[in-house]
Amino acid sequence: MRSAAALWTAALSLAFLPALAYAQDAARAAKMAELVEHVNLPFVQRLFVTLIDETRREMPSKFVEGIGVGAKLGPNWKAGNAHFDRARARIDVRIADSERQGRLEPPGRREIAHVLKASWTDEDLQFLIAYVKTDSGKQLLEFMDTLMVPALRRALSQNPNAPPAFAARTEEIARQADDHFRQVSPELVRSMQNAKPETDRAMALIKLLDSKSGEVVGQLWANKVMAEMLAIGRDELIEIYCRALAPLAAPL
């Protein structure tokens, strides 16, 4: 009887373990989301908004250029070619429609929280949630925001897939971030020194974030854009071919 009871208890435990693990994962995900909700980096955000804006602006041309490469239409398949321009305008309308329906929205804070990886304990996570809500925490975030802009802008600008206009369009953001850093950093450093143990712990925990977390967040949006562009291509490619490419192919 004891053996049967033990087996029954073990079976019940195993049956409920997945549910327990799911509940624990959900609770941790909720805490990560709460943390991300209170992290505001306005200068960094402006860099990414500009990157997204420039990428969006280039999408129709890049898409139609790709069609030309695939169809081997040669060097005349470019802006100014009537067939190219009509195809680009058609794709632009479709992308605008996708934007209105929210299909190209950048990742939300909860999506970002879901992909962030760090070796934080639950107690670490609870500490960070509390810390970023304090004046010291907000000041540390403000300090980090202005400090990160130069290196982040440089890395984004040097990416071979970055839109050509990104560097020029973000010069003013970098200048404003630098001015703000010079104005507030002495006071921020003094304030953070007043809460040195908490600030040191927060900074140490931030270093435990997976170094690829930024890339993963960027990939979230890239994957969303790619999926939508493939859907648009599926729907529009035949139409574009009939309207734009067939007349070019006819003499061949």
N, C-alpha and C positions, 0 to 999 in steps of 0.2 A: 504493500500500500504506500509506504513511504517513497519507494522508488518511483511508483506511478505518479504520486503527487509531485515529486521533484521534477519528473519529466514534463508534467503538465505545466508547472510553474515556469520551467525553462522555455517551453513552447510558447507560452503567453508572452514571456519577456521578449523572445525573438520576434514575435508577431508585432509587438508594439514599438520595437526599436526604430524601424524606419519612420514611424509617425513622430517619435520623440526627436529623432535627428532632424526631421523636416521642421518641427516646431522650433528647435534650437537654431537652425539655419535661418528661419523666418525672423526670429527674434533678433539675431545678429544683423541681418539685412536691414531690419527696421532701425537699429541703432546706427548703422553706417549711413542710412538715408538721413537720419536726424543730424548726424555730424556734417554731411555734405550740405544740408540745407542752411547751415550756419557759417559756411565758408564762402566768403565773398572776396573775390580778387578782381576788381573792376578793370584795372589796366590789362591784366592778362586776358580777361574776357573780351576786351575791345580788340586785342590782337586776333583772337580766334574768330570773332564776328567779322572782322575785315577779311580774314582768310576765307571764310565761308562765302562772304559776299563776292569776292573776286573769283572764287571757284565757280560759283553759280553763274556769274556773268560770262565765263568762258565755256560753260557746258554746251550750249547749242553748237558753237563753232567746232569744238573738239569732237563732238558726236558726229557731225556731218563730215568733218575731215576724216574720221575713222571709216565712214562709209566709202569715201573716195579711195582710201588706201586699200580697203578690202576689194573694191571693184576695179582697182588699177586704172583710175581715171586720169592719172598723170598730173603734171604741175599746173594745169589750167583749172583744176578743181579747187577753187579757193574763193575767198570773199571778192565780190565784184562780178563773178560768174553768175548769170541770172539763175541757172538751175541750182547752184550752191546756195544762193541767197534765199530762194524760195524754200528749199529744204530746211535751212537754218531757221527761218521764220516759223515754219510748221513745228519744228522741234521746240522752239522757244515757247510757243503757245501751249504745248503739252506740258512742258516743265512748269510753266506758270500755273497751270491747272493743278498739277501735283502739289505745288507749294500751297495753293489755296486750300487743298484738302489735308494739309499738314503732313504729307508723306516725306517731305525733305527737311523737317524740323531737326535741328541739332539735338543730340541726346539730352534728355531731361536729367535733373539731379538724381532721381531715383535710379535711372539707367546707369548713370556714372557710378553711383554708390555700389551697384550690383557687381561691377567689374573691377573695382579697386581691390588690390590684394596687399595685405600687410600681416605681419606675424604678431598682431596685437592680441593680448588677452582681452577678455570681456571687461576686466577692470581697467585696462589701458583705454579701451574704447569709451568707457563711461567717463574716465578722467578727461579725455579730449573733448567729449561733448560738453562737459561742464566748463572746461577751460576756454573754448572758443566763444562762449557766451559772456565771459568776463571782459572787463576793460583791457586787462593785460593780453588776453587772447585776441581780442579785436585789433589791438595795436601790433601784435606779432604778425597777424595776417596782413595788415596794412604795410608793415615793413617788408614782408616777403613778397608782396604784390609788386612793389616798385623795384625790389632787388632782382626779381626774376625776369623782368621785361627784356633787358639787353641780350642775355644769353638765349632766351626763348625766341626772340625776334630773329636773331642771327641764325639759329638752327632752322627755323621755319623758312627763312629766306633762301638758305643754302640747299634746301630740299629740292632735288631736280624736278619734282612734280608741282612745286609751288607756282602759283600764277605770277607772271613777270611783274605785274604792277604792285604786288604785295609789299615789297621793300619800300617803294616810294610812298605808298599810301599809309604806311605805319611810321614814317619818320616823325610825324607830329606826336603820335602816341608815345614814342620813345622819349622825345624831348620833354613832354609833360610829365612822364613818369620820373625822369631824371630830376627835373625841377622839384617835383613833390618829394622825392627821396632826400634831396639836399635840405629842403625846408623842415621836414618832420623827423628825420632820422636822429638828430641829437636828443630831442625830447622823447622819442620812442625808446631809444636805448636807455635813457634814465628811468623811464617808467617801467620798462621790462626788468631792469636791475632790482627794482623794488619787489618784484615777484620772481626773483631769480630761480629758486628751486622748481617752481611750477613751469616757468619758461624753459629752463634747461630740459626738464622731463618732456615737455611738449615737442621741443626741437629734436630730441633724441628719438622720440616715437615717429616723428615725421620722416626721419631718415630710414625708418624700417619699411616705408612704403616701397612696394616693388618698383624698381627703376623703370620698368616698361609700362607702368600704369598710364602715363600720358599717351603713349603710343596706342594702348588698348582703347582708351577713350576716343582718340582720333579715329581709330579703325571702326568704332561703332557707327559714327556718322558716315564714314566712307562706305561701309557695307550697306547702309540704308540708301545712300545715293546710288550705288552700283545696282542694287536690286531694282530701284525705280527706273533707272536708265535702261536696264535690260527689258523691263516691262514695256517701256515706251518704244524701245527698238523693236520688240516683238510685234507691237500693234502698228507701228508706223513704217517699218522698213519696206514692206510691199508697196504701200501707198507712195512713199518717196521714190521708190524705183520706177513705178508706173508714171509718175508725174515729172520726175527730174532725170532719172538715169536712162530710161528707155529711149528718149529722143537722142541721147548721146550715143547709145549703143547701136541704134538703128543703122548708121552708115557702116558699122564694122562687119 
